[in-house]
Amino acid sequence: MAWILLLPVVICFILFLRKKLSFKFGLSPKSLDIRPIKGLKKLSDQLEKSLSKSYMGHVEERVMKEIKLKENEYSWRLLDLKRYFILTSLLKESPMFSKKVDDLWHQMLMFTCEYDDFSKEYLGSTLHHSPNLNQSPQPDLRGFFDWVYGELFFIRMENIQLYKGFYRFPEPPNIIEEFKCLPENELIELYFRRDSQYMDTVLSLISSMKKTAKKVKNMKKASYKK
């Protein structure tokens, strides 16, 4: 009788696993699919320029050998890693919330000299790998990360797949209130890199986030969902 009771659970698990495994990545993205934030195009162009074709060719070759990927998946992982590099050039704190994107970052680090050349040309200093070692959900950090990500980039199903969803954790009301009320210089001090080479982009991003914050009517923090 016990197996009869367990049967629905097993069926649900199989259906969930099948759905997860059946996801197909779309055609390789042609660009970073950025939003019209001032200076963001210049920033993304500088990033692309910093990544030499020979370096990224070696990285792709290594990834295909080391990791089993679905069709077009490498291109989407690379897109999200590039987006993450953009976030690190703007934000004071930018945890890595995608293991699949982080895996690609690890592969880039295997080519020590090339990676050092890339990060120095892009940022002027070495872009250190900072893995997210905290296994808890970190809802406040993730909520802020998702908010900034959505202000800078268009979100496709492939991005949702790599990050296991977006906007699962609400932004804390105090942060929304800060973006409503605090001046730019105080927000920079709290959340952004003061030494960023792309301050025009930082200021434009803050302006966009202020507009979004003012649209938020319900300031009550919702309970977190798994």
Residue, then its C-alpha position, 0 to 999 in steps of 0.5 A: m500500500a505504501w508504494i501507492l501513496l508514494l506514486p503521485v509524488v514520484i510522478c510529480f517529481i518525474l514531470f518536474l524533472r522532465k520539464k526542467l531537462s526539456f528546456k531549449f535555449g534559443l538562437s545565440p544572442k547577437s548583442l547584450d540586449i541592453r536597455p536605453i541607459k545613458g553610457l551603457k552602450k559605451l560600457s558594453d562596447q568597451l567590455e566586448k573590446s576587452l575580450s579578445k577573440s583568441y582568448m574567448g576562442h580558447v575559453e569556448e574550446r575548454v568549456m565544450k571539453e569540460i562541460k556538457l552543454k545544450e545547444n546554444e547554451y554556451s552563448w547564453r551563459l557567456l551573455d550573462l557573464k558579460r552582463y555580470f561583468i557590467l554589474t561589477s563595474l557599477l555596483k559596490e557589491s554584486p554577488m554571483f547568483s548563477k552557478k552555471v554562469d559562475d562555472l564559465w567564469h571559472q573557465m575564463l580564470m584558467f587562462t591567467c595571463e589572458y584574464d589579467d589582460f582582459s580585466k585590466e583593459y576593461l576596468g584598469s585593475t584585476l577583476h577578482h573572482s568573488p564566489n557567493l559562498n553563502q548558501s542561504p537565499q540572501p533575499d535582500l541582496r538577491g532582490f536588489f540584484d534582480w532590480v538592477y539587472g532588470e533596469l539594465f537588461f531585457i530579460r529573456m527565458e534563457n536568462i530566467q533559466l540560468y538564474k532560476g527565476f527573477y523577482r522571487f524575493p521582493e526588494p526591502p521597503n527601506i531600500i525602495e524608500e532610499f531610492k525615492c528620497l535620498p540624493e544621488n551622492e548618498l545612493i552612490e555611497l551606499y550601493f555603487r562604486r565611487d571609483s567607477q569609470y562609468m559614472d554617467t551610467v551609474l547616474s542614469l541607472i540611479s535616475s531610472m531606479k528612482k522612477t521605478a521606486k516612485k511607482v511602487k505603491n505597496m511598501k509592505k514587505a511580502s513574505y519570502k517564497k521558496 
